[in-house]
Amino acid sequence: MTTHYDHELDVTGLNCPLPILRTKRELVRMQNGQVLRVMATDPHAVIDFLAFTEKTSNRMVEHWDEGGVYYFLVEKGG
């Protein structure tokens, strides 16, 4: 697992669409190329985050599940 990230966002306990909306808001504050680590518990988060990164200039660096907590490393694109 990659451990490098520049910002962290905890959206545990929130359900769709809030994890993606808060992620978008955080990415706006970041510089291109920086990595955001997001922690979520919404069971649909994996599908939502993969779709989000496919449809935007942002890149999914890595994602994994640790006992119901989903982690995403998203690199801000230009």
C-alpha positions as CSV (number, residue, x, y, z in Angstrom):
1,M,0.0,0.0,0.0
2,T,1.1,3.5,-0.8
3,T,1.4,5.6,2.4
4,H,2.2,9.0,0.9
5,Y,-0.6,11.5,0.9
6,D,-0.7,15.3,1.3
7,H,-4.2,15.7,2.7
8,E,-6.6,13.5,4.6
9,L,-10.4,13.5,4.7
10,D,-12.6,11.5,7.1
11,V,-16.1,10.9,5.7
12,T,-16.9,7.9,7.9
13,G,-20.5,7.7,8.9
14,L,-21.7,9.6,5.9
15,N,-23.7,8.1,3.0
16,C,-23.9,8.9,-0.7
17,P,-23.6,11.6,-2.0
18,L,-21.8,13.3,0.9
19,P,-18.5,11.4,0.7
20,I,-18.0,12.4,-3.0
21,L,-19.3,16.0,-2.4
22,R,-16.8,16.5,0.5
23,T,-14.0,15.0,-1.6
24,K,-14.7,17.4,-4.4
25,R,-14.6,20.3,-2.0
26,E,-11.3,19.2,-0.5
27,L,-9.7,18.5,-4.0
28,V,-10.5,22.1,-5.0
29,R,-8.3,23.3,-2.2
30,M,-5.4,21.2,-3.3
31,Q,-2.7,21.6,-5.9
32,N,-2.5,19.4,-9.0
33,G,-0.5,16.2,-8.3
34,Q,-1.2,16.2,-4.6
35,V,-2.8,13.1,-3.1
36,L,-5.9,13.0,-0.9
37,R,-6.5,10.0,1.5
38,V,-10.2,9.5,2.1
39,M,-11.7,7.2,4.7
40,A,-15.3,6.2,4.2
41,T,-17.8,3.6,5.6
42,D,-20.5,3.9,3.0
43,P,-20.8,0.4,1.4
44,H,-21.3,2.1,-2.1
45,A,-18.1,4.2,-1.7
46,V,-15.9,1.9,-3.8
47,I,-18.3,2.2,-6.8
48,D,-18.8,5.9,-6.3
49,F,-15.2,6.8,-6.0
50,L,-14.2,4.6,-9.0
51,A,-16.9,6.3,-11.1
52,F,-15.9,9.7,-9.8
53,T,-12.2,9.3,-10.8
54,E,-13.1,7.8,-14.2
55,K,-15.3,10.8,-15.0
56,T,-12.9,13.5,-13.8
57,S,-9.3,14.5,-14.3
58,N,-8.5,13.0,-10.9
59,R,-6.8,9.6,-10.6
60,M,-7.4,6.7,-8.2
61,V,-3.9,5.8,-7.0
62,E,-5.0,3.0,-4.7
63,H,-8.0,1.8,-2.7
64,W,-8.5,-0.9,0.0
65,D,-10.8,-2.1,2.7
66,E,-9.9,-2.5,6.3
67,G,-12.8,-4.2,8.1
68,G,-15.5,-2.0,6.6
69,V,-13.5,1.2,6.4
70,Y,-12.7,2.0,2.8
71,Y,-9.5,3.9,2.0
72,F,-8.9,5.8,-1.2
73,L,-5.8,7.6,-2.4
74,V,-7.0,10.2,-5.0
75,E,-4.4,12.3,-6.9
76,K,-5.7,15.6,-8.0
77,G,-5.6,16.1,-11.7
78,G,-5.4,19.2,-13.8
